[in-house]
Amino acid sequence: MDHDVKDLALAGHGRVRIEWAGQHMPVLQAIRERFAKEKPLQGWVIAACLHVTSETANLMLTLQAGGADASLCASNPLSTQDDVAAALVEAGIPTYAIKGEDNDTYYKHIHAVLDRRPAITMDDGADLVSLLHKQRVDQLADIKAGTEETTTGVIRLRQMAADKVLRYPIVAVNDTPTKHLFDNRYGTGQSSLDGITRATNILWAGKTVVVGGYGYGGRGLAMRARGLGAQVVVTEVDAVKALEAAMEGYAVLPMVEAARIGDVFITVTGDKDILRREHFEVMKDGAIMANTGHFDVEINKGDLRALTRETREMREHVVEYTLEDGRKVYLLADGRLVNLAAAEGHPAAVMDMSFADQALTTEWLTKQDNLSPNVYDVPDEIDREVAKLKLSTMGIRIDELTPTQQAYLSSWQEGT
């Protein structure tokens, strides 16, 4: 009985949390109202592997309003908000996630949503797709299509497509402008620094912050860190991105050089071993390390442990590593997504666009019959619709082309 009371209280708190996020997601709310009337997803079984947060809950409720049989599991063991998960279960959406779950439980939960025999997958990191292709091949014939939310997942999927092993079409929601230009840049920049601040309470002004990777997430991190008074160093392997960072006024160095001067290191690449033994060996005493890439492989924890003689937890999400030579370095959130493990992830207002893209793309996919197995872009008309809806909710109006302007742009014969 006590357990039931506890669950009811937890769900009640989650409902309020979901409602608060929903108030800052007007685009998704507008889509939900239309979905509730039209039921475009009626009869579709959807399995989602996403961060179980209040923002994701609003997406799941939108899919449910559209008639979908939707279920959810966590895409990261540390990002789950347990009260939100309880509220979703109460709302009739099967949700398999526990904050801090171990690796076996994590994959058991992914299997649980696949046990529901989905026709559409919705991924954040491509774990659903990967498991289907490796362990549940018999289900692939049931899958019509899928979507992918994050850079790391898109990288994996494009490689599967290049290797000709991808068995069903997937839309790279991450790559559409209303997602990556805003969610990846403004969401990652703000929420990652928020997570590090909550975990450490450091003063950013005057710190040397090393940003590993200058994709859209790295751009956001560099911009926000500089705005807080930090000196920012960028590391890159891509010459064009490195040039852009330099033109934006950031120092650009190889990581082995940046490692000697950095106070705070933040990795955001989607690749492994961005910080490794050669970097730990030269870091300053007191250096802080955090990751905001999808998987906990960007900071090589094995190398770090091999150099360490003692560890202790200094604060929640902060572990001190005393190295053999006496230097102390600090790893946040066990190298997992610091913005979700130590904070609340992206603000709802920016996830509004990302999840609007997810909802509309899912609706679009149900109407497609001739997509071959590959990775596809979000249709341009969806991206533009989301942008227009977002502007409208912000009270912003823009110009429209006049007939003369339209004619000029569409004719190669017009002169100057």
QUIMO-V852920 format. One record per backbone hydrogen bond with DSSP energy under -0.5 kcal/mol. CO is the residue of the C=O (numbers start at 1). NH is the residue of the N-H. E is the energy in kcal/mol with one decimal. If there is no record, write none. Layout:
CO | NH | E
CO | NH | E
This chain:
1 | 5 | -2.4
2 | 6 | -2.5
3 | 7 | -2.4
4 | 8 | -2.4
5 | 9 | -2.4
6 | 10 | -2.6
7 | 11 | -2.8
8 | 12 | -2.2
9 | 13 | -2.2
10 | 14 | -2.2
11 | 15 | -2.5
12 | 16 | -1.6
13 | 17 | -2.1
14 | 18 | -2.7
15 | 19 | -2.4
16 | 20 | -2.4
17 | 21 | -2.1
18 | 22 | -2.5
19 | 23 | -1.6
20 | 24 | -0.5
21 | 24 | -1.6
22 | 25 | -1.7
25 | 29 | -2.0
26 | 30 | -2.1
27 | 31 | -2.0
28 | 32 | -2.6
29 | 33 | -2.2
30 | 34 | -1.7
31 | 35 | -3.0
32 | 36 | -2.6
33 | 37 | -1.0
34 | 37 | -0.5
34 | 38 | -2.7
35 | 39 | -3.0
39 | 42 | -1.4
41 | 44 | -2.3
44 | 46 | -0.6
44 | 69 | -2.9
45 | 119 | -2.7
45 | 120 | -1.8
46 | 48 | -0.5
46 | 71 | -2.1
47 | 122 | -2.2
48 | 50 | -0.5
48 | 73 | -2.3
49 | 124 | -0.8
50 | 75 | -0.8
51 | 53 | -1.7
52 | 81 | -2.6
53 | 57 | -2.2
54 | 58 | -1.2
55 | 59 | -1.3
56 | 60 | -2.5
57 | 61 | -2.5
58 | 62 | -1.4
59 | 63 | -2.3
60 | 64 | -2.4
61 | 65 | -2.2
62 | 66 | -1.5
63 | 68 | -2.1
64 | 67 | -1.8
66 | 41 | -2.3
67 | 43 | -1.2
68 | 70 | -1.0
69 | 46 | -2.2
71 | 48 | -2.3
72 | 96 | -3.0
73 | 50 | -1.7
76 | 79 | -1.0
77 | 100 | -3.5
77 | 101 | -0.7
80 | 82 | -0.7
81 | 84 | -0.6
81 | 85 | -2.2
82 | 86 | -2.3
83 | 87 | -1.9
84 | 88 | -2.3
85 | 89 | -2.1
86 | 90 | -2.2
87 | 91 | -1.6
88 | 93 | -2.6
89 | 92 | -1.6
92 | 94 | -0.6
94 | 72 | -2.7
95 | 97 | -0.7
96 | 74 | -1.2
98 | 101 | -2.0
102 | 106 | -2.5
103 | 107 | -2.0
104 | 108 | -2.0
105 | 109 | -2.2
106 | 110 | -1.5
107 | 111 | -2.3
108 | 112 | -1.6
109 | 113 | -1.6
110 | 114 | -1.7
111 | 115 | -2.0
113 | 116 | -0.9
114 | 117 | -2.0
119 | 144 | -3.1
119 | 145 | -1.4
120 | 47 | -2.4
121 | 147 | -1.9
122 | 49 | -3.3
123 | 149 | -2.3
126 | 130 | -2.4
127 | 131 | -2.5
128 | 132 | -2.4
129 | 133 | -2.2
130 | 134 | -1.7
131 | 135 | -2.8
131 | 136 | -1.2
132 | 136 | -0.6
136 | 139 | -2.0
137 | 140 | -1.3
139 | 142 | -2.0
139 | 143 | -0.6
140 | 143 | -1.1
144 | 169 | -0.5
145 | 121 | -1.6
146 | 171 | -2.5
147 | 123 | -2.6
148 | 173 | -0.9
148 | 174 | -1.6
150 | 154 | -2.2
151 | 155 | -2.4
152 | 156 | -1.9
153 | 157 | -2.6
154 | 158 | -2.8
155 | 159 | -1.7
156 | 160 | -2.0
157 | 161 | -2.6
158 | 162 | -2.4
159 | 163 | -2.2
160 | 165 | -2.6
160 | 166 | -1.0
161 | 164 | -1.2
169 | 146 | -1.5
170 | 376 | -2.9
171 | 148 | -2.2
171 | 173 | -1.7
172 | 175 | -1.2
173 | 176 | -1.4
174 | 180 | -0.6
176 | 179 | -2.3
176 | 180 | -1.9
177 | 181 | -1.7
179 | 182 | -0.8
179 | 183 | -2.1
179 | 184 | -1.0
180 | 185 | -0.7
182 | 186 | -1.6
182 | 187 | -1.7
183 | 187 | -0.5
183 | 188 | -1.5
185 | 189 | -1.8
186 | 190 | -1.9
187 | 191 | -2.7
188 | 192 | -2.2
189 | 193 | -1.3
190 | 194 | -2.0
191 | 195 | -2.4
192 | 196 | -2.3
193 | 197 | -2.4
194 | 198 | -2.7
195 | 199 | -2.1
196 | 200 | -2.3
197 | 201 | -2.8
202 | 204 | -0.6
204 | 207 | -2.3
207 | 209 | -0.7
207 | 231 | -3.1
208 | 210 | -0.5
208 | 263 | -3.1
208 | 264 | -1.9
209 | 211 | -0.6
209 | 233 | -2.9
210 | 212 | -0.6
210 | 266 | -2.8
211 | 213 | -1.1
211 | 235 | -2.2
212 | 268 | -2.5
215 | 219 | -2.7
216 | 220 | -2.0
217 | 221 | -2.3
218 | 222 | -2.8
219 | 223 | -2.4
220 | 224 | -2.4
221 | 225 | -2.7
222 | 226 | -2.3
223 | 227 | -1.9
224 | 228 | -1.1
225 | 228 | -0.6
225 | 230 | -2.3
226 | 229 | -1.9
229 | 206 | -2.4
230 | 232 | -0.6
231 | 209 | -2.9
232 | 251 | -1.6
233 | 211 | -3.1
234 | 253 | -1.8
235 | 213 | -2.1
237 | 239 | -0.6
238 | 242 | -2.6
239 | 243 | -2.3
240 | 244 | -2.2
241 | 245 | -2.5
242 | 246 | -2.3
243 | 247 | -2.5
244 | 248 | -1.5
245 | 250 | -2.2
246 | 249 | -1.5
251 | 234 | -3.2
254 | 257 | -1.1
254 | 258 | -2.4
255 | 259 | -2.8
257 | 260 | -1.0
257 | 261 | -0.5
258 | 261 | -1.2
258 | 262 | -1.8
259 | 284 | -0.6
263 | 288 | -2.4
264 | 210 | -3.2
265 | 290 | -2.5
266 | 212 | -3.0
267 | 292 | -2.9
275 | 300 | -2.9
276 | 279 | -1.6
276 | 280 | -2.3
277 | 281 | -2.4
279 | 282 | -1.2
279 | 283 | -0.7
280 | 283 | -0.7
284 | 287 | -1.8
287 | 330 | -2.8
288 | 265 | -2.8
289 | 332 | -2.4
290 | 267 | -2.0
291 | 338 | -2.7
295 | 297 | -1.2
295 | 298 | -0.8
297 | 273 | -2.5
298 | 274 | -1.4
298 | 275 | -2.2
298 | 300 | -0.6
299 | 301 | -1.3
300 | 304 | -1.8
301 | 305 | -2.6
302 | 306 | -1.9
303 | 307 | -0.9
304 | 307 | -0.7
305 | 308 | -1.3
307 | 324 | -2.0
310 | 322 | -3.0
312 | 314 | -0.6
312 | 320 | -3.3
315 | 318 | -2.3
317 | 333 | -2.1
318 | 314 | -2.1
318 | 315 | -1.2
319 | 331 | -2.3
320 | 312 | -1.6
320 | 322 | -0.6
321 | 323 | -0.7
321 | 329 | -2.3
322 | 309 | -3.0
322 | 310 | -1.3
323 | 326 | -2.3
327 | 323 | -3.3
328 | 286 | -4.1
329 | 321 | -3.3
330 | 289 | -3.1
331 | 319 | -2.3
332 | 335 | -2.2
333 | 336 | -2.3
336 | 291 | -0.6
337 | 340 | -0.7
337 | 341 | -2.7
338 | 342 | -1.8
339 | 345 | -2.6
347 | 350 | -1.1
347 | 351 | -1.7
348 | 352 | -1.6
350 | 353 | -0.7
350 | 354 | -1.1
351 | 355 | -2.9
352 | 356 | -1.4
353 | 357 | -2.5
354 | 358 | -1.7
355 | 359 | -2.5
356 | 360 | -2.5
357 | 361 | -2.4
358 | 362 | -2.3
359 | 363 | -2.0
360 | 364 | -2.2
361 | 365 | -2.5
362 | 366 | -1.5
364 | 367 | -1.4
365 | 368 | -1.5
370 | 372 | -0.5
374 | 170 | -2.6
374 | 376 | -0.5
376 | 172 | -3.3
379 | 382 | -1.1
379 | 383 | -1.6
380 | 384 | -2.5
381 | 385 | -1.8
382 | 386 | -2.4
383 | 387 | -2.1
384 | 388 | -2.5
385 | 389 | -2.5
386 | 390 | -2.4
387 | 391 | -2.5
388 | 392 | -2.2
389 | 393 | -2.2
390 | 394 | -1.2
391 | 396 | -2.7
392 | 395 | -1.4
402 | 406 | -2.6
403 | 407 | -2.3
404 | 408 | -2.2
405 | 409 | -2.3
406 | 410 | -1.4
408 | 411 | -0.8
